[in-house]
Amino acid sequence: MHVLLATSELNPYSKTGGLADMVSALARALAGPATGAGLKVSVVTPLYRGVAEAHPGIEPTSWRLAIPLGDGLVEGRFHCCKPSANLTLWFVEQPGFFDRAGLYNESNRDYADNAARFIFLSRAALILARHLPDPPTVLHCHDWQTGLIPILARHARLQAGWTQPPRTVFTIHNLAFQGSFPASTWGLTGLPSDWLHLESALHFERVNFLKAGLTQAQAITTVSPTYAQEILTPEYGCGLEGLLLKRYNDLSGILNGVDYEEWNSASDPALPAAFSAGDPAGKAVCKATLQRELGLPDRSDVPLFANISRLTDQKGSSLLVETVRALLDAGESLQFALLGSGEKALENAFRDLAKRFPDQVAARIGFDPALSHRIEAGADFYLMPSRFEPCGLNQLYSLRYGAIPIVRATGGLKDSVVDPRDNAAQATGIQFAPYSATALQKAMMKALALWQEPAWLRHIRHNGMTADFSWEKQSAEYIALYDSVCRE
C-alpha cells in the first residue's frame, strides 16, 4: 500500500500548531518498521520561505507545474527529499504563493489570496498522485487547506479519464477553521460551475473547503474519539453537524500520538537533567533550573503550575488569568509559568499578572520550542482549561514529563487523562467539566491538596509517565482504516 499525505504544514519544515506535528509523526510511524505493514508513504506540502535553505537535503526536481487558476496559468515546481527508505517528501514551490513571512497570515490578518494558494496546493497534489510511477492507493488529506482534493479527484475520475484514483480520507484537526471564501472562488478550481452545490462545497452561499472534504472523501476522521462525537452537536459542530450526522457511519475518531523520539525526558537535549518514570530524581533539577531561568524563587516546597498555549478563548486563557489571580489573592502558595502568544489583551493580562506577583508568576510571550520542553519538565502540574480541544498534545507531553495535567473534560483531553474519580488505580491527572473559572479553581485546589500527599502524587505521576501514546500504537488504527476504504 502507498499512502500520500497532503498537508499545509509539516514539522520540522513548517509549523503553526499540532497539525504539523501530527502529520510528521504519522508519516514516520506508517513508514517505519515498527508498524510491520511495509507501507510506502509520501507527503506533499508547500515549500515555504527558508525551508530549502534550512534543510539542504531538499533538492529541486525537473518536475515543473503549470496549473490553470481562473483565467491565468500559475507555474511551480516540485522539490523532494527522502528521509528514510519508505518515506518521500514532496515540496511544492511557488514563490508568489509560498515565499512569505507567514504560512497563512501576517499581523493576525489572513492573506487575501489564501483560496488561490491552497487551490494551487490541492491541484499540485492531484498531479503528483496521478503521475507518480507508483501511484498512491490512499490519499489522506488534512484540514481545510486540502479539503478540495477529494472533489478534484472525483472530477478527474468522472471527466478526465483517471480510471483508478486513490481512495480519499479526510482528517478534521479543528472544525472551527473551515476555509470559507466567496462563491466566485469556485472559478479558480477548474471544476464545472454546476458542481458547486449544497452536496459539495456550497455553505451559506460561500465556497467551504472543509465541507468539500467532508462531502466527498470516502472516510472522515478526527483526532480523538470524544471530539468525533462532540462535532455531531450544535455546540461543537460549527454549522456542519447536520452533514456530519449524515456521514456518521464514515466518521471515526483516532487519538493523536506522541513522537517519543522528540518528547523523551530521558534523552531530551533541551533539559538540564535527564529523568524517567524509573529514575525521577532529575525532575527536581529541571524544576529548580526552570525557576531560576524564569526569575522565580527556587522553591521545592511549592507546586509549579504551567501553561504553554495560543492565548485565545478556545484555550481557556481568560479562565487562567482569572483563576490564578484569584488563588494568589487568596494567599495560596503556588507558582505559575506561562509561555504563549495570541490575543493582545490576553498577552497584556498575563504580563500584568506577572508584574503584580513577580515571585509567583512568570509570563514569557512568544514561541520558544526549547523552553517549552523545559517548562514541561520543570512543572508539577500542567493546565489545559480549553473550551474545546479536538485532541491536544501538551497534555500528552505533560504525562511523559511528569507534569500532572489538569484538563477540562472535552475532546482529546477527556480521552487521554484519567481522573481519580473514574479510576483511582490508573489515575493520571485531574478533569473538570464546566467551562468556568469556578470549576478550574476547584480543580486547582484539588491539585494543591494532592501536593500535600506525596505518595499519592508519586502514584499519579508514575501512571502518567508510563502511559503509552506512541504513534506506533495509534498508527495501527489508520492502517486499519486505509485497509477498510480500499476494500470498499
Secondary structure, 3 states (H helix, E strand, C coil): CEEEEECCCCCCCCCCCHHHHHHHHHHHHHHCHHHCCCCEEEEEEECCCCHHHHCCCCEEEEEEEEEEECCEEEEEEEEEEEEECCEEEEEEECHHHHCCCCCCEECCEECCCHHHHHHHHHHHHHHHHHHCCCCCCEEEEECHHHCCHHHHHHHHHHHCCCCCCCEEEEEECCCCCCCEEEHHHHHHCCCCHHHCCCCCCEECCEEEHHHHHHHHCCEEEECCHHHHHHCCCCCCCCCCHHHHHHCHHHEEECCCCECCCCCCCCCCCCCCCCCCCCCCCHHHHHHHHHHHHHCCCCCCCCCEEEEEEEECCCCCHHHHHHHHHHHHHCCCCCEEEEEEEECHHHHHHHHHHHHHCCCCEEEEECCCHHHHHHHHHHCCEEEECCCCCCCCCHHHHHHHCCCEEEEECCHHHHHHCCCCCCCCCCCCCEEECCCCHHHHHHHHHHHHHHHCCHHHHHHHHHHHHHCCCEHHHHHHHHHHHHHHHHHC
